Amino acid sequence: MPAAPRHEGLLASLKGLLGTSLGLLQNRIELLGIELAEERGHLLTLVAYGAAAFVFLGAGLVFLAVLITLLFWDTHPLLVLSLFAGAFLVAGWLALRQALCRSRIGSKIFSASLAELRKDRAALSPKDTTND
């Protein structure tokens, strides 16, 4: 008869371990979802402000270029138009270069989830019991 309680104890321990593991996995998935929602909100805000800035600054630069061109229309219209075209091309090239540079930088999305998963893995990995 002693074998039956031992078997039930092992089964109960395995069920407890499985329950704990599933709870841990659920917590990590919930954390991942929270981080994803935060990142989505941050990205949407960034895109909205960036689009508004792009539209307003672009319109302002075009009107400024037209204004200055009209001021110099009688003396050097082609020179002024060439200078503005060159300035806009250089600014566009610099912005493209910055965008490409920033796209190569790794994202920090899910960094908290990854850190917690690393802690979990370290806690669950077998410990080195040898003493030097």
C-alpha positions as CSV (number, residue, x, y, z in Angstrom):
1,M,0.0,0.0,0.0
2,P,2.8,2.5,0.5
3,A,3.4,2.7,-3.3
4,A,-0.1,4.3,-4.0
5,P,0.5,7.5,-1.9
6,R,4.0,7.9,-3.3
7,H,2.6,7.7,-6.9
8,E,-0.1,10.2,-6.0
9,G,2.4,12.5,-4.5
10,L,4.6,12.4,-7.6
11,L,1.5,13.1,-9.8
12,A,0.5,15.9,-7.5
13,S,4.0,17.4,-7.7
14,L,4.0,17.1,-11.5
15,K,0.6,18.8,-11.6
16,G,1.8,21.6,-9.4
17,L,4.9,22.1,-11.5
18,L,2.8,22.2,-14.7
19,G,0.4,24.7,-13.0
20,T,3.3,26.9,-11.9
21,S,4.9,26.7,-15.3
22,L,1.6,27.6,-17.1
23,G,1.1,30.5,-14.6
24,L,4.6,31.8,-15.3
25,L,4.0,31.5,-19.1
26,Q,0.7,33.4,-18.7
27,N,2.4,36.2,-16.8
28,R,5.1,36.5,-19.4
29,I,2.5,36.6,-22.3
30,E,0.5,39.2,-20.5
31,L,3.7,41.3,-20.0
32,L,4.4,40.9,-23.7
33,G,0.9,42.1,-24.6
34,I,1.3,45.2,-22.3
35,E,4.6,46.1,-23.9
36,L,3.2,45.6,-27.4
37,A,0.3,48.0,-26.5
38,E,2.6,50.6,-25.1
39,E,4.9,50.4,-28.1
40,R,1.9,50.7,-30.5
41,G,0.7,53.8,-28.7
42,H,4.2,55.3,-28.8
43,L,4.6,54.5,-32.5
44,L,1.2,56.0,-33.4
45,T,1.9,59.2,-31.5
46,L,5.3,59.4,-33.1
47,V,3.9,58.9,-36.6
48,A,1.1,61.5,-36.1
49,Y,3.4,64.2,-34.8
50,G,6.0,63.4,-37.5
51,A,3.4,63.6,-40.3
52,A,2.1,66.9,-39.0
53,A,5.6,68.3,-38.7
54,F,6.4,67.1,-42.2
55,V,3.3,68.7,-43.8
56,F,3.7,72.0,-42.0
57,L,7.4,72.4,-42.4
58,G,7.3,71.3,-46.0
59,A,4.5,73.8,-46.8
60,G,6.5,76.5,-44.9
61,L,9.7,75.8,-46.9
62,V,7.9,75.8,-50.2
63,F,6.2,79.1,-49.5
64,L,9.5,80.6,-48.2
65,A,11.2,79.4,-51.4
66,V,8.5,81.0,-53.6
67,L,8.6,84.2,-51.6
68,I,12.4,84.6,-51.9
69,T,12.2,83.6,-55.6
70,L,9.7,86.3,-56.2
71,L,11.8,88.9,-54.4
72,F,14.7,88.1,-56.8
73,W,12.6,87.6,-59.9
74,D,13.9,90.7,-61.7
75,T,17.6,90.1,-61.0
76,H,18.5,86.4,-60.6
77,P,15.5,84.0,-60.7
78,L,17.4,81.0,-62.0
79,L,20.1,81.3,-59.4
80,V,17.6,81.5,-56.5
81,L,15.6,78.5,-57.9
82,S,18.9,76.5,-58.3
83,L,20.0,77.3,-54.7
84,F,16.6,76.2,-53.3
85,A,16.6,73.1,-55.4
86,G,20.1,72.2,-54.1
87,A,19.2,73.0,-50.5
88,F,16.1,70.8,-50.7
89,L,18.0,68.0,-52.3
90,V,20.8,68.1,-49.7
91,A,18.3,68.3,-46.8
92,G,16.4,65.3,-48.3
93,W,19.6,63.3,-48.7
94,L,20.6,64.0,-45.1
95,A,17.2,63.0,-43.8
96,L,17.3,59.8,-45.8
97,R,20.8,59.0,-44.5
98,Q,19.6,59.6,-40.9
99,A,16.5,57.4,-41.5
100,L,18.7,54.6,-42.8
101,C,21.1,54.9,-39.9
102,R,18.3,54.8,-37.4
103,S,16.7,51.8,-39.1
104,R,19.8,49.8,-38.5
105,I,19.7,50.4,-34.7
106,G,18.0,47.6,-32.9
107,S,14.7,48.1,-31.3
108,K,14.1,47.9,-27.5
109,I,10.7,46.4,-28.0
110,F,9.9,43.5,-25.6
111,S,13.1,44.2,-23.6
112,A,11.4,43.7,-20.3
113,S,9.8,40.4,-21.4
114,L,13.1,39.2,-22.7
115,A,14.8,40.1,-19.4
116,E,12.2,38.3,-17.4
117,L,12.5,35.2,-19.6
118,R,16.2,35.2,-19.2
119,K,15.7,35.3,-15.4
120,D,13.3,32.5,-15.6
121,R,15.6,30.4,-17.7
122,A,18.5,31.1,-15.4
123,A,16.4,30.1,-12.4
124,L,15.2,26.9,-14.0
125,S,18.5,25.8,-15.5
126,P,20.5,23.2,-13.5
127,K,22.9,24.8,-11.1
128,D,26.6,23.9,-11.2
129,T,27.2,22.1,-7.9
130,T,30.9,21.5,-8.3
131,N,33.2,23.5,-5.9
132,D,36.6,24.6,-7.1
